[in-house]
Amino acid sequence: MKKSTNFLIKLIISIFILVFIINKLDFNQIFEIKINWFFFLICMILGSLNIFICTFRWWYLNNKIYDIKTPFFMLFKLYLIGVFFNLFLPSSIGGDTIKSYNIYKYSNKKLSAIHAIFFDRLLGLIILSIFAIVGLTYILFFSNLIINSIEILLTFSIIILGFTLFLPFIGDFPIFSKLLFFKKLKEFFLYSEIIIKNKKKLLVPILMTFLFQFSCIIVSFIMSKAVGMNVNFIFFMAFIPISTIIILIPITFAGMGLREVSFVFLFSLIGVKAEEIILVPLLVFSINVILGLLGGVFYIKEDFKNIPKNN
């Protein structure tokens, strides 16, 4: 009952945000935009390559750091299945749950499976924040554009980065150490000793994460060209990471609504019309839908409910 209520609330919030945005749009201007499908095809190819990059990063973390011997193609299918479930679950965390659960069933290493997914996400969040800070700093100090909200966005990025770096150590403070939640949190982060012992091996997943996040920014930039926009790449480097972080907030259904409103708000700061930018996240999301449907095929064809254990 509680899950159904939470689902309904998040769906209502998504619909409310979307209705709010729709009321602000001039659809006559949107229908006049001609989409360059060649650029869309390039984005589709890059999006597919990103799946391989993420799969390789996950495979490397499992096999080289967490000692979970998992076949690459199995992880590839599970990653796409995660994308599929992200289309229907309240946030992208839902797909991670599906992935970690199946790896746990395969390896019988529950904490390792969860921590590998968590560290993968944490790494992505830190690097997203770095991209945002670099982009926003350039806009703030090295461009002629003056935006009052830039300082707020820069501060937001720094807070996100600082929080992710500070979280593993929060349990050491007396005010937190006696609380059960932080005791469990501390216990979970103690598992990071594996990361510390294998720090020399972290270069590969870090590089893969940089490559993936940078590729995601490029996809949105190329998609903007597909709808005829002419916006400097540096703004995409600043705004796309912030939008991605906002989408992770689990208050809407599959990020629906937050995705669109974050694009419209951020790019309105530099004078981009909502009718122009709104198509970019929708087209990028359509690529995720296509890839997610492929994951749905894998989920139907593969019997992941009875996944064999790795003996």
Residue pairs with C-beta under 8 A, 6 or more apart in sequence:
6 90
7 90
7 253
10 90
10 250
10 251
10 252
10 253
11 253
13 251
13 252
13 253
13 257
14 252
14 253
14 254
14 256
14 257
14 258
15 257
16 257
17 252
17 256
17 257
17 258
17 260
17 261
18 256
18 257
18 260
20 261
21 257
21 260
21 261
21 264
21 274
21 278
24 264
24 274
25 274
25 275
25 278
26 275
29 273
29 275
30 275
30 278
30 279
33 227
33 228
33 275
33 276
33 279
34 228
35 226
35 227
35 279
35 283
36 225
36 226
36 227
36 228
37 226
39 222
39 223
39 225
39 226
40 223
40 226
40 283
42 222
43 219
43 222
43 223
43 226
43 283
43 284
43 287
44 287
44 290
46 215
46 218
46 219
46 222
47 219
47 284
47 287
47 288
47 291
48 291
49 215
50 212
50 215
50 216
50 219
51 76
51 79
51 80
51 83
51 291
52 76
53 208
53 211
53 212
53 215
54 79
54 208
54 212
55 72
55 75
55 76
55 79
56 72
56 208
57 120
57 204
57 205
57 208
57 209
57 212
58 75
58 79
58 99
58 116
58 117
58 120
59 70
59 72
59 75
60 201
60 204
60 205
60 208
61 116
61 119
61 120
61 205
62 68
62 69
62 70
62 75
62 103
62 116
63 69
63 70
64 198
64 201
64 204
65 116
65 194
65 195
65 198
65 201
65 202
65 205
66 109
66 112
66 113
66 115
66 116
66 194
67 109
67 112
68 103
68 106
68 107
68 109
68 112
68 113
68 116
69 107
69 310
70 103
70 106
70 107
70 310
74 106
77 295
77 298
77 302
78 98
78 99
78 102
78 103
78 304
79 99
79 295
80 291
80 292
80 294
80 295
80 298
81 95
81 98
81 99
81 295
81 296
81 298
81 299
81 304
82 95
82 96
82 98
82 99
82 295
83 95
83 288
83 291
83 292
83 295
84 95
84 292
84 293
84 294
84 295
84 296
84 298
84 299
85 94
85 95
85 98
85 295
86 92
86 94
86 95
86 254
86 288
86 292
87 254
87 288
87 289
87 292
88 94
88 254
89 95
89 254
90 250
90 252
90 253
90 254
91 247
91 248
91 249
91 250
91 252
91 254
91 255
92 247
92 248
92 255
93 248
93 250
96 117
96 121
99 117
100 113
100 114
100 116
100 117
101 113
102 304
102 307
103 109
103 113
103 116
103 117
104 110
104 113
104 114
105 307
105 309
106 307
106 308
106 309
106 310
107 113
107 309
107 310
108 309
108 310
111 188
111 191
112 191
112 194
115 188
115 191
115 192
115 194
118 188
119 192
119 195
120 205
122 164
123 205
123 206
123 209
124 209
124 212
124 213
125 160
125 164
125 245
125 248
126 161
126 164
126 165
127 206
127 209
127 210
127 213
128 160
128 213
128 241
128 244
128 245
129 157
129 158
129 160
129 161
129 164
129 241
129 245
130 161
131 213
131 214
131 217
131 237
131 238
131 240
131 241
132 153
132 157
132 237
132 238
132 239
132 241
132 242
132 245
133 154
133 157
133 158
133 161
134 237
134 238
135 234
135 235
135 236
135 237
135 238
135 239
135 241
136 150
136 153
136 154
136 157
136 238
137 154
138 234
138 238
139 145
139 147
139 150
139 234
139 235
139 238
140 150
140 151
140 154
143 234
145 270
147 269
147 270
149 269
150 269
153 238
153 242
153 266
156 242
157 241
157 242
160 245
167 185
167 189
168 189
168 192
170 176
170 182
170 185
171 177
171 182
171 183
171 185
171 186
171 189
172 186
176 182
177 183
177 186
195 202
213 241
216 240
216 244
217 233
217 236
217 237
217 240
217 241
219 284
219 287
220 236
220 240
220 280
220 281
220 284
221 233
221 236
223 279
223 280
223 283
223 284
224 231
224 236
224 277
224 280
226 283
227 276
227 279
227 280
227 283
228 276
229 272
229 276
229 277
229 280
231 267
231 270
231 272
235 267
235 270
239 263
239 266
239 267
242 262
242 266
243 259
243 262
243 263
243 266
243 281
246 258
246 262
247 255
247 258
247 259
247 262
248 255
249 258
251 258
252 258
259 281
259 285
260 278
260 281
260 282
263 277
263 278
263 280
263 281
264 274
264 277
264 278
267 277
268 274
268 277
